[in-house]
Amino acid sequence: MNQVEQLCDKIILVDHGSVLLYGGLQQIYESFATNQVLINTSQPLPETLPGVARIEPLNTMIKLTPEPGVTPHDLLVTLVNHGIALNAFEIATPSLDEIFIKVVQGGNNGNGQKELQHEQDG
């Protein structure tokens, strides 16, 4: 999938002969985006932060999952207000592998392939 991301502008995901997802890579990434963020800091984080539902270490980064209704901007403000020095802050984007697994398992984020396909057709 890594090579697909590097070489293709549009993709079609097929499972057992059925089209599950079709569209431009950017459009697909945007349709599966979440409000999760990845941060890198040399400081330890407090065990809880306002607006953060879950804190997960992930290699050199830390993944923050916000509570419902909390945006990445809200998380950034919270981190700054708590005096946490950030080396990196980015909105977490699922990889094409993760998107494919989610779609094949039926958890397509409420934006099923039909919607993406129709946008491309129309």
C-alpha positions as CSV (number, residue, x, y, z in Angstrom):
1,M,0.0,0.0,0.0
2,N,2.9,2.3,0.6
3,Q,3.8,2.2,-3.1
4,V,0.2,2.8,-4.0
5,E,0.3,6.0,-1.9
6,Q,3.4,7.2,-3.7
7,L,2.4,6.3,-7.3
8,C,-1.4,6.9,-7.5
9,D,-3.7,9.8,-7.5
10,K,-6.9,7.7,-7.5
11,I,-7.6,4.2,-6.2
12,I,-10.2,1.6,-6.1
13,L,-10.4,-1.0,-3.3
14,V,-12.0,-4.3,-4.3
15,D,-12.8,-7.1,-1.9
16,H,-14.2,-10.4,-3.3
17,G,-15.3,-8.7,-6.5
18,S,-17.1,-5.8,-4.8
19,V,-16.0,-2.2,-5.1
20,L,-15.6,-1.0,-1.5
21,L,-13.9,2.4,-2.1
22,Y,-13.2,4.5,-5.1
23,G,-11.8,8.0,-5.3
24,G,-8.8,10.4,-5.2
25,L,-6.3,9.7,-2.4
26,Q,-6.7,13.1,-0.8
27,Q,-10.5,12.8,-0.8
28,I,-10.3,9.3,0.7
29,Y,-7.9,10.5,3.4
30,E,-10.1,13.4,4.3
31,S,-13.2,11.2,4.5
32,F,-11.5,9.0,7.1
33,A,-9.8,11.8,9.1
34,T,-10.4,11.9,12.8
35,N,-9.7,14.6,15.4
36,Q,-6.8,12.5,16.8
37,V,-3.4,14.3,17.0
38,L,0.2,13.1,17.2
39,I,2.6,15.1,19.4
40,N,6.2,14.9,20.2
41,T,7.4,16.4,23.5
42,S,10.4,15.9,25.7
43,Q,8.3,16.6,28.7
44,P,6.2,14.0,30.5
45,L,2.5,14.5,30.0
46,P,0.1,14.6,33.0
47,E,-2.0,11.5,33.3
48,T,-5.1,13.4,32.3
49,L,-5.7,16.5,30.2
50,P,-9.0,18.4,29.8
51,G,-10.7,17.3,26.6
52,V,-8.5,14.3,26.1
53,A,-10.2,10.9,26.2
54,R,-7.0,8.8,25.7
55,I,-3.3,9.2,25.6
56,E,-1.3,6.5,23.8
57,P,2.5,6.2,23.3
58,L,3.2,5.5,19.7
59,N,6.9,5.0,18.8
60,T,8.5,8.5,19.2
61,M,5.1,10.2,19.1
62,I,2.1,10.3,21.5
63,K,-1.4,9.9,20.1
64,L,-4.1,12.0,21.8
65,T,-7.7,11.0,21.2
66,P,-10.0,13.9,22.0
67,E,-13.4,13.7,23.8
68,P,-16.4,14.2,21.5
69,G,-16.7,17.8,20.3
70,V,-13.1,18.6,21.0
71,T,-11.1,19.7,17.9
72,P,-7.3,19.4,17.2
73,H,-7.1,23.2,17.8
74,D,-8.7,22.8,21.2
75,L,-6.1,20.1,22.0
76,L,-3.3,22.4,20.9
77,V,-4.6,25.3,23.1
78,T,-4.9,22.8,26.1
79,L,-1.3,21.7,25.6
80,V,0.0,25.2,25.4
81,N,-2.0,26.3,28.4
82,H,-0.5,23.5,30.4
83,G,3.0,24.7,29.4
84,I,3.9,21.6,27.4
85,A,6.6,22.3,25.0
86,L,5.9,20.6,21.7
87,N,8.5,19.4,19.2
88,A,5.8,18.3,16.8
89,F,2.0,18.5,16.5
90,E,0.1,17.0,13.6
91,I,-3.4,15.7,12.9
92,A,-3.3,11.9,12.8
93,T,-4.1,10.6,9.3
94,P,-4.8,6.9,8.9
95,S,-2.6,5.1,6.5
96,L,-4.0,3.5,3.4
97,D,-3.5,0.1,5.0
98,E,-5.6,1.2,8.0
99,I,-8.3,2.6,5.7
100,F,-8.5,-0.6,3.7
101,I,-8.8,-2.7,6.8
102,K,-11.5,-0.5,8.2
103,V,-13.5,-0.6,4.9
104,V,-13.1,-4.3,4.5
105,Q,-14.3,-4.9,8.1
106,G,-17.3,-2.7,7.4
107,G,-16.3,0.2,9.6
108,N,-16.2,2.8,6.9
109,N,-16.6,5.8,9.1
110,G,-20.2,6.4,7.9
111,N,-18.8,7.6,4.5
112,G,-19.4,4.4,2.5
113,Q,-18.0,3.8,-0.9
114,K,-21.2,4.8,-2.6
115,E,-20.9,8.4,-1.5
116,L,-17.3,8.7,-2.6
117,Q,-18.0,6.9,-5.9
118,H,-21.0,9.1,-6.6
119,E,-18.9,12.3,-6.0
120,Q,-16.5,11.0,-8.6
121,D,-19.2,10.1,-11.1
122,G,-21.2,13.3,-10.8
